[in-house]
Amino acid sequence: MKREIIHFNSIDSTNDYAKSIALEKEEGTIVVAEQQLSGKGRMGRVWTSPSGKGIYFSIILKPELDPTKVARVTLIGAAAVHLALKDINICSQIKWPNDIVINGKKVCGILTEMNCELNKINYIIMGIGINVNLDEDDIPEELMDKATSLKIVSGEDINRNKLLDLVLNHFKRLYEPFKTNYILNETIKICRENSALIGKDIQVIQNDKFKIGKAIDINEDGELVVEFDTGIETIFSGEVSVRGLNGYV
C-alpha cells in the first residue's frame, strides 16, 4: 500500500475531503490536517480539533472485500493506535469498536465510512483523531469527565509526527494480511487483550432502546459478545452504541 500524504493547515473535515477525492486517488492516500473546523465522530458527534495540538487524518482504502466485513477495518485502526501509544510508553485500552481510552477517558476516536455497491466496495475512508498535546482548557467543559489527551496523562508534549508515523506503520502491517487473505488474528488478539469492556457490565443502545449486559469476549469476526439475561448475543459495530454503566467505560 503506497503512502501519499495530502496536508492541510485547516480543513472542515479530513473524512469529507478524502471522500471527495477517493475515486481518483490510490489506496493509501492520507489526508492530514493541523486543524478541523467541522471534525466529526460516530453518530454525528462533534470532534474538537484545535490547531496544532492533535493528530487528525483520514486514509483512503480500497480492499476487495464483501461490504459486510468493512467494520473490521475499524478494529485494525484501533489496534494500530494502541500499539503506537505502547511504543511511546503510554498504556491505553480499546473501547470496542472505535475508541482508545486512558484511565477511563477517551483520547482517540475512529470514524469509518464506506461507499459501495451491492457486493463491491468503491472505497473506505477511515478517519482517526487523537488528542495529543491538548491542555485541559482545550477540552470542552461538558467533556472533561469523558475525554483527555496524551499530554495530560503523560505530563509532557508528544512528537506528533513521530506518533503519526508509528500509527501508519502499524496500520499497514495489520491491514495487509486482512486485505489479501482476511487474516485478522493479531488485530483481534490486541483488541481482546486490551479491551476496556470485556468483563464489565455495559449498556447497549440500539434504536433508542437500552439493554444491559456483560461484555464477555470479542469473537474472531471482531464482534462484541455480550451476555444478557435473555442469553448470549453478538453485537455488530455500526449498529449500536456501547457505554459503561459507571461513566464513559
Contacts in CASP RR format, 6 or more apart in sequence:
PFRMAT RR
TARGET T0000
AUTHOR 0000-0000-0000
METHOD contacts of the structure
MODEL  1
MKREIIHFNSIDSTNDYAKSIALEKEEGTIVVAEQQLSGKGRMGRVWTSP
SGKGIYFSIILKPELDPTKVARVTLIGAAAVHLALKDINICSQIKWPNDI
VINGKKVCGILTEMNCELNKINYIIMGIGINVNLDEDDIPEELMDKATSL
KIVSGEDINRNKLLDLVLNHFKRLYEPFKTNYILNETIKICRENSALIGK
DIQVIQNDKFKIGKAIDINEDGELVVEFDTGIETIFSGEVSVRGLNGYV
1 27 0 8 1.000
1 28 0 8 1.000
1 172 0 8 1.000
1 175 0 8 1.000
1 176 0 8 1.000
1 179 0 8 1.000
2 26 0 8 1.000
2 27 0 8 1.000
2 28 0 8 1.000
2 29 0 8 1.000
3 28 0 8 1.000
3 30 0 8 1.000
3 168 0 8 1.000
3 172 0 8 1.000
4 25 0 8 1.000
4 26 0 8 1.000
4 28 0 8 1.000
4 29 0 8 1.000
4 30 0 8 1.000
5 29 0 8 1.000
5 30 0 8 1.000
5 32 0 8 1.000
6 17 0 8 1.000
6 21 0 8 1.000
6 29 0 8 1.000
6 30 0 8 1.000
6 31 0 8 1.000
6 32 0 8 1.000
7 32 0 8 1.000
7 33 0 8 1.000
8 14 0 8 1.000
8 17 0 8 1.000
8 31 0 8 1.000
8 32 0 8 1.000
8 33 0 8 1.000
8 34 0 8 1.000
9 33 0 8 1.000
9 34 0 8 1.000
9 35 0 8 1.000
9 51 0 8 1.000
10 33 0 8 1.000
10 34 0 8 1.000
10 35 0 8 1.000
10 36 0 8 1.000
10 37 0 8 1.000
10 51 0 8 1.000
11 17 0 8 1.000
11 31 0 8 1.000
11 33 0 8 1.000
11 35 0 8 1.000
11 36 0 8 1.000
11 37 0 8 1.000
12 36 0 8 1.000
12 37 0 8 1.000
12 38 0 8 1.000
12 39 0 8 1.000
13 36 0 8 1.000
13 37 0 8 1.000
13 38 0 8 1.000
13 39 0 8 1.000
13 40 0 8 1.000
14 31 0 8 1.000
14 32 0 8 1.000
14 33 0 8 1.000
14 36 0 8 1.000
14 39 0 8 1.000
14 56 0 8 1.000
14 57 0 8 1.000
14 58 0 8 1.000
14 127 0 8 1.000
15 39 0 8 1.000
15 40 0 8 1.000
15 58 0 8 1.000
15 111 0 8 1.000
15 113 0 8 1.000
15 125 0 8 1.000
15 127 0 8 1.000
16 38 0 8 1.000
17 31 0 8 1.000
17 58 0 8 1.000
18 29 0 8 1.000
18 31 0 8 1.000
18 58 0 8 1.000
18 59 0 8 1.000
18 60 0 8 1.000
18 125 0 8 1.000
18 127 0 8 1.000
19 113 0 8 1.000
19 115 0 8 1.000
19 123 0 8 1.000
19 125 0 8 1.000
21 29 0 8 1.000
21 31 0 8 1.000
21 60 0 8 1.000
22 29 0 8 1.000
22 60 0 8 1.000
22 115 0 8 1.000
22 122 0 8 1.000
22 123 0 8 1.000
22 125 0 8 1.000
23 122 0 8 1.000
23 123 0 8 1.000
25 60 0 8 1.000
26 60 0 8 1.000
26 62 0 8 1.000
27 60 0 8 1.000
27 61 0 8 1.000
27 62 0 8 1.000
27 63 0 8 1.000
28 59 0 8 1.000
28 60 0 8 1.000
28 61 0 8 1.000
29 59 0 8 1.000
29 60 0 8 1.000
30 57 0 8 1.000
30 58 0 8 1.000
30 59 0 8 1.000
30 60 0 8 1.000
30 168 0 8 1.000
31 57 0 8 1.000
31 58 0 8 1.000
31 60 0 8 1.000
32 55 0 8 1.000
32 56 0 8 1.000
32 57 0 8 1.000
32 164 0 8 1.000
33 49 0 8 1.000
33 56 0 8 1.000
33 57 0 8 1.000
34 51 0 8 1.000
34 52 0 8 1.000
34 56 0 8 1.000
35 49 0 8 1.000
35 50 0 8 1.000
35 51 0 8 1.000
35 52 0 8 1.000
35 56 0 8 1.000
36 47 0 8 1.000
36 49 0 8 1.000
36 56 0 8 1.000
37 49 0 8 1.000
38 46 0 8 1.000
39 46 0 8 1.000
39 47 0 8 1.000
39 48 0 8 1.000
39 49 0 8 1.000
39 56 0 8 1.000
40 46 0 8 1.000
40 47 0 8 1.000
40 111 0 8 1.000
41 47 0 8 1.000
41 109 0 8 1.000
41 111 0 8 1.000
42 98 0 8 1.000
42 111 0 8 1.000
42 238 0 8 1.000
42 241 0 8 1.000
43 241 0 8 1.000
47 56 0 8 1.000
47 109 0 8 1.000
47 111 0 8 1.000
47 129 0 8 1.000
48 138 0 8 1.000
48 139 0 8 1.000
48 140 0 8 1.000
48 143 0 8 1.000
49 56 0 8 1.000
49 129 0 8 1.000
50 134 0 8 1.000
50 138 0 8 1.000
52 133 0 8 1.000
52 160 0 8 1.000
53 131 0 8 1.000
53 132 0 8 1.000
53 133 0 8 1.000
53 134 0 8 1.000
53 135 0 8 1.000
53 138 0 8 1.000
53 149 0 8 1.000
54 129 0 8 1.000
54 130 0 8 1.000
54 131 0 8 1.000
54 132 0 8 1.000
54 133 0 8 1.000
54 134 0 8 1.000
54 149 0 8 1.000
54 160 0 8 1.000
55 128 0 8 1.000
55 129 0 8 1.000
55 130 0 8 1.000
55 132 0 8 1.000
55 160 0 8 1.000
55 163 0 8 1.000
55 164 0 8 1.000
55 167 0 8 1.000
56 128 0 8 1.000
56 129 0 8 1.000
56 130 0 8 1.000
57 127 0 8 1.000
57 128 0 8 1.000
57 129 0 8 1.000
57 164 0 8 1.000
58 125 0 8 1.000
58 126 0 8 1.000
58 127 0 8 1.000
58 128 0 8 1.000
59 125 0 8 1.000
59 126 0 8 1.000
59 127 0 8 1.000
59 128 0 8 1.000
59 168 0 8 1.000
59 171 0 8 1.000
60 123 0 8 1.000
60 124 0 8 1.000
60 125 0 8 1.000
61 73 0 8 1.000
61 123 0 8 1.000
61 124 0 8 1.000
61 125 0 8 1.000
61 126 0 8 1.000
61 175 0 8 1.000
62 121 0 8 1.000
62 122 0 8 1.000
62 123 0 8 1.000
62 124 0 8 1.000
63 73 0 8 1.000
63 121 0 8 1.000
63 124 0 8 1.000
63 178 0 8 1.000
63 179 0 8 1.000
64 121 0 8 1.000
64 179 0 8 1.000
65 121 0 8 1.000
65 179 0 8 1.000
65 182 0 8 1.000
66 119 0 8 1.000
67 114 0 8 1.000
67 116 0 8 1.000
67 119 0 8 1.000
67 120 0 8 1.000
67 121 0 8 1.000
69 182 0 8 1.000
70 112 0 8 1.000
70 114 0 8 1.000
70 116 0 8 1.000
70 121 0 8 1.000
70 124 0 8 1.000
71 97 0 8 1.000
71 112 0 8 1.000
71 222 0 8 1.000
71 236 0 8 1.000
71 237 0 8 1.000
71 238 0 8 1.000
72 178 0 8 1.000
72 184 0 8 1.000
72 187 0 8 1.000
72 221 0 8 1.000
72 222 0 8 1.000
73 112 0 8 1.000
73 124 0 8 1.000
73 126 0 8 1.000
73 175 0 8 1.000
73 178 0 8 1.000
74 97 0 8 1.000
74 98 0 8 1.000
74 110 0 8 1.000
74 112 0 8 1.000
74 126 0 8 1.000
74 237 0 8 1.000
75 96 0 8 1.000
75 97 0 8 1.000
75 184 0 8 1.000
75 187 0 8 1.000
75 188 0 8 1.000
75 191 0 8 1.000
75 222 0 8 1.000
75 237 0 8 1.000
76 171 0 8 1.000
76 174 0 8 1.000
76 175 0 8 1.000
76 178 0 8 1.000
76 184 0 8 1.000
76 187 0 8 1.000
77 110 0 8 1.000
77 126 0 8 1.000
77 128 0 8 1.000
77 167 0 8 1.000
77 171 0 8 1.000
77 174 0 8 1.000
78 94 0 8 1.000
78 96 0 8 1.000
78 97 0 8 1.000
78 98 0 8 1.000
78 99 0 8 1.000
78 100 0 8 1.000
78 110 0 8 1.000
78 191 0 8 1.000
79 94 0 8 1.000
79 170 0 8 1.000
79 174 0 8 1.000
79 186 0 8 1.000
79 187 0 8 1.000
79 190 0 8 1.000
79 191 0 8 1.000
80 167 0 8 1.000
80 168 0 8 1.000
80 170 0 8 1.000
80 171 0 8 1.000
80 174 0 8 1.000
81 92 0 8 1.000
81 100 0 8 1.000
81 108 0 8 1.000
81 110 0 8 1.000
81 128 0 8 1.000
81 130 0 8 1.000
81 167 0 8 1.000
81 170 0 8 1.000
82 92 0 8 1.000
82 93 0 8 1.000
82 94 0 8 1.000
82 100 0 8 1.000
82 190 0 8 1.000
82 194 0 8 1.000
83 166 0 8 1.000
83 170 0 8 1.000
83 190 0 8 1.000
84 163 0 8 1.000
84 166 0 8 1.000
84 167 0 8 1.000
84 170 0 8 1.000
85 91 0 8 1.000
85 92 0 8 1.000
85 100 0 8 1.000
85 150 0 8 1.000
85 163 0 8 1.000
86 92 0 8 1.000
87 166 0 8 1.000
88 158 0 8 1.000
88 162 0 8 1.000
88 163 0 8 1.000
88 166 0 8 1.000
90 102 0 8 1.000
90 150 0 8 1.000
90 153 0 8 1.000
90 154 0 8 1.000
91 102 0 8 1.000
92 100 0 8 1.000
92 101 0 8 1.000
92 102 0 8 1.000
92 107 0 8 1.000
92 108 0 8 1.000
92 194 0 8 1.000
93 100 0 8 1.000
93 101 0 8 1.000
93 102 0 8 1.000
93 104 0 8 1.000
93 194 0 8 1.000
93 195 0 8 1.000
93 196 0 8 1.000
93 249 0 8 1.000
94 100 0 8 1.000
94 101 0 8 1.000
94 190 0 8 1.000
94 191 0 8 1.000
94 194 0 8 1.000
94 195 0 8 1.000
94 196 0 8 1.000
95 101 0 8 1.000
95 106 0 8 1.000
95 195 0 8 1.000
95 196 0 8 1.000
95 197 0 8 1.000
95 242 0 8 1.000
95 248 0 8 1.000
95 249 0 8 1.000
96 191 0 8 1.000
96 195 0 8 1.000
96 196 0 8 1.000
96 197 0 8 1.000
96 215 0 8 1.000
96 218 0 8 1.000
96 224 0 8 1.000
96 237 0 8 1.000
96 242 0 8 1.000
97 110 0 8 1.000
97 222 0 8 1.000
97 224 0 8 1.000
97 237 0 8 1.000
97 238 0 8 1.000
98 109 0 8 1.000
98 110 0 8 1.000
98 111 0 8 1.000
98 112 0 8 1.000
98 237 0 8 1.000
99 106 0 8 1.000
99 108 0 8 1.000
99 109 0 8 1.000
99 110 0 8 1.000
99 196 0 8 1.000
100 106 0 8 1.000
100 107 0 8 1.000
100 108 0 8 1.000
100 109 0 8 1.000
100 130 0 8 1.000
101 107 0 8 1.000
101 196 0 8 1.000
101 248 0 8 1.000
101 249 0 8 1.000
102 148 0 8 1.000
102 150 0 8 1.000
102 153 0 8 1.000
103 148 0 8 1.000
103 153 0 8 1.000
104 196 0 8 1.000
104 248 0 8 1.000
104 249 0 8 1.000
105 145 0 8 1.000
105 146 0 8 1.000
105 147 0 8 1.000
105 148 0 8 1.000
105 248 0 8 1.000
106 131 0 8 1.000
106 146 0 8 1.000
106 147 0 8 1.000
106 148 0 8 1.000
106 248 0 8 1.000
107 130 0 8 1.000
107 131 0 8 1.000
107 147 0 8 1.000
107 148 0 8 1.000
107 149 0 8 1.000
107 150 0 8 1.000
107 153 0 8 1.000
108 128 0 8 1.000
108 129 0 8 1.000
108 130 0 8 1.000
108 131 0 8 1.000
109 128 0 8 1.000
109 129 0 8 1.000
109 130 0 8 1.000
110 126 0 8 1.000
110 127 0 8 1.000
110 128 0 8 1.000
110 129 0 8 1.000
111 126 0 8 1.000
111 127 0 8 1.000
112 124 0 8 1.000
112 125 0 8 1.000
112 126 0 8 1.000
112 127 0 8 1.000
113 124 0 8 1.000
113 125 0 8 1.000
114 121 0 8 1.000
114 123 0 8 1.000
114 124 0 8 1.000
114 125 0 8 1.000
115 121 0 8 1.000
115 122 0 8 1.000
115 123 0 8 1.000
115 124 0 8 1.000
116 122 0 8 1.000
128 167 0 8 1.000
130 150 0 8 1.000
130 163 0 8 1.000
130 167 0 8 1.000
131 139 0 8 1.000
131 147 0 8 1.000
131 148 0 8 1.000
131 149 0 8 1.000
131 150 0 8 1.000
132 149 0 8 1.000
132 150 0 8 1.000
132 151 0 8 1.000
132 158 0 8 1.000
132 160 0 8 1.000
132 163 0 8 1.000
133 149 0 8 1.000
133 150 0 8 1.000
133 151 0 8 1.000
133 157 0 8 1.000
133 158 0 8 1.000
133 160 0 8 1.000
134 149 0 8 1.000
134 151 0 8 1.000
134 152 0 8 1.000
135 149 0 8 1.000
135 151 0 8 1.000
135 152 0 8 1.000
136 144 0 8 1.000
136 152 0 8 1.000
138 149 0 8 1.000
139 147 0 8 1.000
139 148 0 8 1.000
139 149 0 8 1.000
140 147 0 8 1.000
145 247 0 8 1.000
145 248 0 8 1.000
146 247 0 8 1.000
146 248 0 8 1.000
150 158 0 8 1.000
150 163 0 8 1.000
151 157 0 8 1.000
151 158 0 8 1.000
174 186 0 8 1.000
174 187 0 8 1.000
177 183 0 8 1.000
177 184 0 8 1.000
178 184 0 8 1.000
178 187 0 8 1.000
184 220 0 8 1.000
184 221 0 8 1.000
184 222 0 8 1.000
185 220 0 8 1.000
188 218 0 8 1.000
188 219 0 8 1.000
188 220 0 8 1.000
188 222 0 8 1.000
191 218 0 8 1.000
191 222 0 8 1.000
192 198 0 8 1.000
192 217 0 8 1.000
192 218 0 8 1.000
195 215 0 8 1.000
195 218 0 8 1.000
196 249 0 8 1.000
197 215 0 8 1.000
197 224 0 8 1.000
197 242 0 8 1.000
197 244 0 8 1.000
197 249 0 8 1.000
198 215 0 8 1.000
198 216 0 8 1.000
198 217 0 8 1.000
198 218 0 8 1.000
199 214 0 8 1.000
199 215 0 8 1.000
199 216 0 8 1.000
200 214 0 8 1.000
200 215 0 8 1.000
200 244 0 8 1.000
200 245 0 8 1.000
200 249 0 8 1.000
201 212 0 8 1.000
201 213 0 8 1.000
201 214 0 8 1.000
201 244 0 8 1.000
201 245 0 8 1.000
202 212 0 8 1.000
202 213 0 8 1.000
202 214 0 8 1.000
202 215 0 8 1.000
202 226 0 8 1.000
202 242 0 8 1.000
202 243 0 8 1.000
202 244 0 8 1.000
202 245 0 8 1.000
203 210 0 8 1.000
203 211 0 8 1.000
203 212 0 8 1.000
203 213 0 8 1.000
203 242 0 8 1.000
203 243 0 8 1.000
203 244 0 8 1.000
203 245 0 8 1.000
204 210 0 8 1.000
204 211 0 8 1.000
204 212 0 8 1.000
204 213 0 8 1.000
204 226 0 8 1.000
204 235 0 8 1.000
204 240 0 8 1.000
204 241 0 8 1.000
204 242 0 8 1.000
205 240 0 8 1.000
205 241 0 8 1.000
205 242 0 8 1.000
205 243 0 8 1.000
206 239 0 8 1.000
206 240 0 8 1.000
206 241 0 8 1.000
211 228 0 8 1.000
212 228 0 8 1.000
212 245 0 8 1.000
213 226 0 8 1.000
213 227 0 8 1.000
213 228 0 8 1.000
213 229 0 8 1.000
214 226 0 8 1.000
214 227 0 8 1.000
215 224 0 8 1.000
215 225 0 8 1.000
215 226 0 8 1.000
215 242 0 8 1.000
216 225 0 8 1.000
216 226 0 8 1.000
216 227 0 8 1.000
216 232 0 8 1.000
217 224 0 8 1.000
217 225 0 8 1.000
218 224 0 8 1.000
218 225 0 8 1.000
219 225 0 8 1.000
219 234 0 8 1.000
221 234 0 8 1.000
222 237 0 8 1.000
223 234 0 8 1.000
223 235 0 8 1.000
223 236 0 8 1.000
223 237 0 8 1.000
224 234 0 8 1.000
224 235 0 8 1.000
224 237 0 8 1.000
224 242 0 8 1.000
225 232 0 8 1.000
225 233 0 8 1.000
225 234 0 8 1.000
225 235 0 8 1.000
226 232 0 8 1.000
226 233 0 8 1.000
226 234 0 8 1.000
226 235 0 8 1.000
235 242 0 8 1.000
243 249 0 8 1.000
END
